[in-house]
């Protein structure tokens, strides 16, 4: 397990005895847990090289791992274990079949779990205090969950090509959201008013949570082929990032679905994507064995550094750490923020510009040459 800061500098590297199957952060970001193929869960504090606690569950791999402020959920084999973070006490909930997915609600009162049922699944809402069923969710094929930030709603994704929105307190079905492929993952926006679902059909769907109406269909960026494996809203909700099997991450404006940027560089399917809490950095993971960090470039990040009146064609080249802008007879040297440093004019329109390090040479239509900077 490796931890990095936002600039990509490694902060911590932890060796495990068995291969990791899942990992989860605590809500305050100071602690994280790692589940393994052996059924063991280790809990770590950032900056410490030894775990603060270890929980041996079963010999089956950990398939669900989730935190809220008071509790950690561990799913392994046919058991759910609820760990009280204050006391370390463990409560075990025995299920009829293997756990496929599970998540704790942010309020601490309820959890959702899906377990195997023949070739399909069964799902339920349960009390975190007693482990007892509050409501069975009458939807076959559920494999993923997400709670809304306030804990009032639960979204689920199913292999029957639908997603669902449920009342997390009563288990009442609010909306059925139709797709044309398996639903692989779902995420609420930070205000809880929108939901994005990722589908095997090659698209991400954006929904109005209140009405169940589809707002946008995001088709995975240029040349989309294969599943959209994951999607996430930026913290302020203005952007949506998707991870696709076509080796691309893509950032869209959430208002109208316009593409902000394609994140090209992975050599295989992009399987995960998320914004950091500031919204300025996107992290992607891929089956090519790499994780990458990208500038999220929210609206307004790119600045206009030079503008000519009247409007004429402008060429721009770097000269060291400064920018050279050329239009008509005039060349300007600018800082990265667009502050003019100096300028020069030639007798005729400038036709060529060459840079070497911080030195620049210009040629105009009459054959005049000027050098500088």
C-alpha positions as CSV (number, residue, x, y, z in Angstrom):
1,X,0.0,0.0,0.0
2,X,1.4,3.4,-1.0
3,X,0.4,6.9,0.1
4,X,1.2,10.0,-2.0
5,X,0.6,13.7,-1.6
6,X,-1.2,15.7,-4.2
7,X,2.0,16.5,-6.1
8,X,2.7,12.7,-6.4
9,X,5.5,12.6,-3.8
10,X,5.5,9.3,-2.0
11,X,4.7,9.7,1.7
12,X,4.4,6.1,3.0
13,X,4.9,2.6,1.8
14,X,3.4,-0.3,3.8
15,X,4.1,-4.0,3.1
16,X,1.3,-6.5,3.7
17,X,1.5,-10.3,4.3
18,X,-1.3,-11.0,1.9
19,X,-2.6,-9.4,-1.3
20,X,-5.0,-6.5,-0.7
21,X,-8.6,-6.8,-1.8
22,X,-10.1,-3.5,-0.5
23,X,-9.2,-0.3,1.3
24,X,-11.1,2.6,2.8
25,X,-10.5,5.9,4.5
26,X,-12.0,7.1,7.7
27,X,-14.2,10.2,7.3
28,X,-11.6,12.5,8.9
29,X,-8.8,11.2,6.6
30,X,-6.4,10.3,9.4
31,X,-6.9,6.6,9.4
32,X,-7.4,3.9,6.7
33,X,-8.1,0.2,6.7
34,X,-6.9,-2.5,4.3
35,X,-8.6,-5.8,3.7
36,X,-6.7,-8.8,2.4
37,X,-7.3,-12.1,0.6
38,X,-6.7,-13.9,3.9
39,X,-9.7,-12.3,5.5
40,X,-7.5,-10.0,7.7
41,X,-8.1,-6.3,8.1
42,X,-5.4,-3.9,9.3
43,X,-6.1,-0.4,10.4
44,X,-3.3,2.2,10.0
45,X,-2.7,5.8,11.0
46,X,-1.1,8.1,8.4
47,X,2.6,8.4,9.1
48,X,2.9,5.2,11.2
49,X,4.7,2.1,9.8
50,X,2.9,-0.4,12.0
51,X,-0.9,-1.0,12.1
52,X,-2.8,0.4,15.1
53,X,-5.1,-2.6,15.1
54,X,-5.7,-5.9,13.3
55,X,-8.9,-7.9,12.9
56,X,-8.9,-11.5,11.8
57,X,-12.3,-12.2,10.3
58,X,-12.6,-15.5,8.4
59,X,-10.2,-17.2,5.9
60,X,-12.3,-15.8,3.1
61,X,-11.2,-12.6,1.2
62,X,-12.5,-9.3,2.5
63,X,-15.2,-8.2,0.0
64,X,-16.6,-5.1,1.8
65,X,-14.9,-2.4,3.8
66,X,-16.5,0.8,4.9
67,X,-16.2,3.5,7.6
68,X,-18.5,6.1,9.2
69,X,-17.6,8.3,12.2
70,X,-18.2,5.6,14.8
71,X,-18.0,2.2,13.1
72,X,-16.0,0.1,10.6
73,X,-17.8,-2.5,8.5
74,X,-16.0,-5.6,7.3
75,X,-17.6,-8.1,4.9
76,X,-15.9,-11.5,4.5
77,X,-17.3,-14.9,3.6
78,X,-20.8,-15.2,5.0
79,X,-20.2,-12.7,7.9
80,X,-20.5,-9.0,8.5
81,X,-18.4,-7.6,11.3
82,X,-19.1,-4.2,12.9
83,X,-16.2,-2.7,14.8
84,X,-16.8,0.0,17.3
85,X,-14.0,2.5,16.7
86,X,-14.0,3.9,20.2
87,X,-13.9,0.6,22.1
88,X,-12.6,-1.9,19.5
89,X,-15.6,-4.2,20.3
90,X,-16.7,-6.4,17.3
91,X,-20.3,-7.4,16.6
92,X,-20.8,-10.3,14.1
93,X,-23.8,-10.6,11.8
94,X,-24.2,-14.1,10.2
95,X,-25.7,-14.2,6.7
96,X,-27.1,-17.0,4.7
97,X,-24.5,-16.6,1.9
98,X,-21.4,-14.8,0.8
99,X,-21.1,-11.0,1.0
100,X,-20.7,-9.3,-2.3
101,X,-21.0,-5.6,-1.4
102,X,-21.7,-3.6,1.8
103,X,-21.6,0.0,2.9
104,X,-22.2,1.9,6.1
105,X,-24.6,4.9,6.1
106,X,-23.0,8.2,7.2
107,X,-25.5,8.6,10.1
108,X,-24.2,5.5,11.7
109,X,-27.7,3.9,12.1
110,X,-28.0,1.7,9.0
111,X,-26.0,-0.4,6.6
112,X,-26.7,-1.9,3.2
113,X,-25.5,-5.4,2.2
114,X,-25.8,-7.6,-0.9
115,X,-25.1,-11.3,-0.7
116,X,-25.1,-14.1,-3.2
117,X,-28.3,-16.0,-3.9
118,X,-27.8,-18.7,-6.5
119,X,-26.8,-16.9,-9.7
120,X,-28.2,-13.6,-8.5
121,X,-28.1,-11.6,-5.2
122,X,-30.3,-10.6,-2.3
123,X,-29.9,-7.2,-0.6
124,X,-31.1,-5.6,2.6
125,X,-31.0,-2.6,4.8
126,X,-29.9,-3.5,8.4
127,X,-29.5,-1.8,11.7
128,X,-25.9,-1.2,12.7
129,X,-26.9,-1.5,16.4
130,X,-28.5,-4.9,16.2
131,X,-27.6,-6.2,12.7
132,X,-31.2,-7.1,12.1
133,X,-33.0,-6.5,8.8
134,X,-34.9,-3.3,8.5
135,X,-36.1,-4.0,5.0
136,X,-35.2,-6.4,2.3
137,X,-34.7,-4.7,-1.1
138,X,-36.8,-6.6,-3.7
139,X,-34.3,-6.1,-6.5
140,X,-32.2,-9.0,-7.9
141,X,-28.7,-8.6,-9.1
142,X,-27.5,-5.7,-6.8
143,X,-23.7,-5.5,-6.7
144,X,-23.0,-1.9,-5.5
145,X,-24.3,0.8,-3.2
146,X,-23.8,4.5,-2.3
147,X,-25.5,6.5,0.4
148,X,-26.4,10.1,-0.1
149,X,-24.2,12.5,2.0
150,X,-27.0,13.1,4.5
151,X,-27.7,9.3,4.8
152,X,-31.4,9.7,3.9
153,X,-31.2,7.9,0.5
154,X,-29.5,4.8,-0.8
155,X,-28.5,4.2,-4.4
156,X,-27.9,0.7,-5.7
157,X,-26.7,-0.7,-9.0
158,X,-27.9,-4.0,-10.4
159,X,-27.0,-6.5,-13.1
160,X,-30.6,-6.3,-14.3
161,X,-29.6,-3.1,-16.1
162,X,-31.2,-0.7,-13.6
163,X,-30.1,1.5,-10.7
164,X,-32.5,2.2,-7.9
165,X,-32.9,5.0,-5.3
166,X,-34.3,3.9,-1.9
167,X,-35.4,5.6,1.2
168,X,-32.6,4.6,3.6
169,X,-34.8,4.7,6.7
170,X,-37.8,2.7,5.5
171,X,-36.4,0.8,2.4
172,X,-39.2,2.2,0.2
173,X,-38.3,2.3,-3.5
174,X,-38.2,5.9,-4.8
175,X,-37.0,5.5,-8.4
176,X,-35.9,2.9,-10.9
177,X,-33.3,4.2,-13.3
178,X,-33.1,2.4,-16.6
179,X,-29.8,1.6,-18.4
180,X,-28.9,-0.5,-21.4
181,X,-26.1,-2.4,-19.6
182,X,-25.1,-3.6,-16.1
183,X,-24.8,-0.9,-13.6
184,X,-21.3,-1.0,-12.1
185,X,-21.1,1.9,-9.6
186,X,-23.0,5.0,-8.4
187,X,-22.0,8.3,-6.7
188,X,-24.1,11.1,-5.3
189,X,-23.0,14.8,-5.7
190,X,-21.9,16.5,-2.5
191,X,-25.3,18.3,-2.1
192,X,-27.2,15.0,-2.7
193,X,-29.3,16.4,-5.5
194,X,-27.7,14.5,-8.4
195,X,-26.5,10.9,-8.9
196,X,-24.1,9.6,-11.5
197,X,-24.2,5.9,-12.4
198,X,-21.5,4.0,-14.4
199,X,-22.6,1.3,-16.8
200,X,-21.2,-1.6,-18.8
201,X,-23.0,-0.1,-21.8
202,X,-20.2,2.5,-22.2
203,X,-22.0,5.5,-20.7
204,X,-22.3,7.4,-17.4
205,X,-25.8,8.6,-16.6
206,X,-26.5,11.7,-14.5
207,X,-29.9,11.7,-12.7
208,X,-32.0,14.2,-10.8
209,X,-32.4,12.5,-7.4
210,X,-35.7,14.2,-6.6
211,X,-37.5,13.2,-9.8
212,X,-35.5,10.3,-11.1
213,X,-35.2,12.1,-14.4
214,X,-32.1,11.6,-16.5
215,X,-30.2,14.9,-17.0
216,X,-27.2,13.8,-19.0
217,X,-25.8,10.9,-20.9
218,X,-21.9,10.9,-20.8
219,X,-20.5,8.5,-23.4
220,X,-17.0,8.0,-22.1
221,X,-15.1,10.6,-24.2
222,X,-13.7,10.3,-27.7
223,X,-13.7,6.9,-29.3
224,X,-15.6,5.4,-26.4
225,X,-15.5,1.6,-26.4
226,X,-16.4,-0.7,-23.5
227,X,-17.6,0.0,-20.0
228,X,-17.5,3.1,-17.9
229,X,-16.1,1.6,-14.8
230,X,-16.5,4.5,-12.3
231,X,-17.5,8.2,-12.1
232,X,-17.3,10.9,-9.6
233,X,-18.5,14.5,-9.0
234,X,-16.1,17.3,-8.1
235,X,-16.6,18.6,-4.6
236,X,-18.4,21.7,-5.9
237,X,-20.5,19.6,-8.3
238,X,-19.5,21.6,-11.4
239,X,-17.6,18.7,-13.0
240,X,-17.9,14.9,-13.4
241,X,-15.0,12.6,-14.1
242,X,-15.4,9.1,-15.7
243,X,-13.1,6.1,-15.9
244,X,-13.5,4.0,-19.0
245,X,-12.3,0.7,-20.5
246,X,-11.1,2.7,-23.6
247,X,-8.0,3.7,-21.6
248,X,-9.3,7.2,-21.0
249,X,-10.4,9.3,-18.1
250,X,-12.7,12.1,-19.1
251,X,-13.8,15.3,-17.3
252,X,-17.2,16.9,-18.2
253,X,-19.1,20.0,-17.2
254,X,-22.0,18.7,-15.1
255,X,-24.3,21.5,-16.3
256,X,-24.3,20.6,-20.0
257,X,-22.1,17.5,-20.5
258,X,-19.4,19.3,-22.5
259,X,-16.0,17.7,-22.3
260,X,-13.5,19.7,-20.3
261,X,-10.5,17.3,-20.9
262,X,-9.6,13.8,-21.9
263,X,-7.1,12.2,-19.6
264,X,-5.0,10.1,-22.1
265,X,-1.9,8.2,-21.0
266,X,-3.0,4.9,-19.5
267,X,-2.2,1.8,-21.6
268,X,-5.2,-0.3,-20.4
269,X,-8.6,0.2,-18.9
270,X,-9.1,3.0,-16.4
271,X,-10.8,1.3,-13.4
272,X,-11.1,4.1,-10.8
273,X,-11.3,7.9,-10.7
274,X,-11.8,10.5,-8.0
275,X,-11.3,14.1,-7.2
276,X,-9.2,15.1,-4.2
277,X,-11.1,17.2,-1.5
278,X,-9.9,20.5,-3.0
279,X,-11.3,19.5,-6.5
280,X,-8.0,20.6,-8.1
281,X,-6.5,17.1,-8.7
282,X,-8.0,13.9,-10.2
283,X,-6.5,10.5,-9.4
284,X,-6.9,7.5,-11.8
285,X,-6.1,3.9,-11.4
286,X,-5.7,1.4,-14.3
287,X,-5.2,-2.3,-15.1
288,X,-1.9,-1.2,-16.7
289,X,-0.4,-1.2,-13.2
290,X,-0.2,2.6,-12.7
291,X,-1.9,5.4,-10.8
292,X,-1.8,8.9,-12.2
293,X,-2.6,12.4,-10.9
294,X,-4.1,15.0,-13.2
295,X,-4.9,18.7,-12.9
296,X,-8.7,19.0,-12.8
297,X,-8.7,22.4,-14.6
298,X,-12.1,23.7,-13.3
299,X,-13.7,26.5,-15.2
300,X,-11.7,29.7,-14.7
301,X,-8.4,28.0,-14.0
302,X,-7.1,28.8,-17.5
303,X,-6.4,32.5,-17.8
304,X,-6.2,34.8,-20.8
305,X,-2.7,36.2,-20.9
306,X,-2.7,38.3,-24.0
307,X,-5.4,39.9,-26.2
308,X,-4.9,42.1,-29.3
309,X,-7.2,44.9,-30.5
310,X,-8.3,44.8,-33.2
311,X,-8.4,40.9,-33.2
312,X,-5.6,39.5,-35.3
313,X,-4.0,36.0,-35.3
314,X,-1.7,35.4,-32.4
315,X,1.2,32.9,-32.1
316,X,2.6,32.0,-28.7
317,X,5.9,30.2,-27.9
318,X,7.8,29.6,-24.7
319,X,11.1,31.3,-24.1
320,X,12.4,29.6,-20.9
321,X,9.7,30.2,-18.2
322,X,8.2,33.2,-20.0
323,X,5.8,33.4,-22.9
324,X,6.4,35.2,-26.2
325,X,3.2,36.4,-28.0
326,X,3.5,37.5,-31.6
327,X,0.9,39.3,-33.7
328,X,1.4,41.6,-36.7
329,X,4.4,43.8,-36.2
330,X,4.7,43.4,-32.4
331,X,6.1,40.7,-30.1
332,X,5.5,40.7,-26.4
333,X,7.3,38.9,-23.6
334,X,4.9,37.9,-20.8
335,X,5.1,36.2,-17.4
336,X,3.0,33.0,-16.9
337,X,0.3,35.2,-15.3
338,X,0.1,37.4,-18.3
339,X,2.0,40.4,-17.0
340,X,3.9,42.2,-19.8
341,X,7.7,42.3,-19.3
342,X,8.7,44.0,-22.6
343,X,7.8,44.3,-26.2
344,X,9.4,45.1,-29.6
345,X,8.1,46.1,-33.1
346,X,9.6,45.3,-36.5
347,X,9.0,47.4,-39.6
348,X,6.9,44.6,-41.2
349,X,4.6,41.9,-39.9
350,X,6.6,39.2,-38.1
351,X,6.6,35.9,-40.1
352,X,8.9,33.7,-38.0
353,X,10.1,33.3,-34.4
354,X,12.8,31.0,-33.0
355,X,13.6,30.4,-29.3
356,X,16.6,28.8,-27.6
357,X,16.3,28.7,-23.8
358,X,15.4,32.3,-22.9
359,X,16.8,33.9,-26.2
360,X,14.4,34.7,-29.1
361,X,15.0,35.7,-32.7
362,X,12.3,37.3,-35.0
363,X,12.1,37.6,-38.8
364,X,9.6,40.0,-40.6
365,X,8.3,40.0,-44.2
366,X,11.0,42.4,-45.4
367,X,13.9,40.2,-44.1
368,X,14.6,42.2,-40.9
369,X,15.9,40.2,-38.0
370,X,15.7,41.1,-34.4
371,X,17.0,39.2,-31.3
372,X,16.5,39.7,-27.6
373,X,15.4,38.5,-24.2
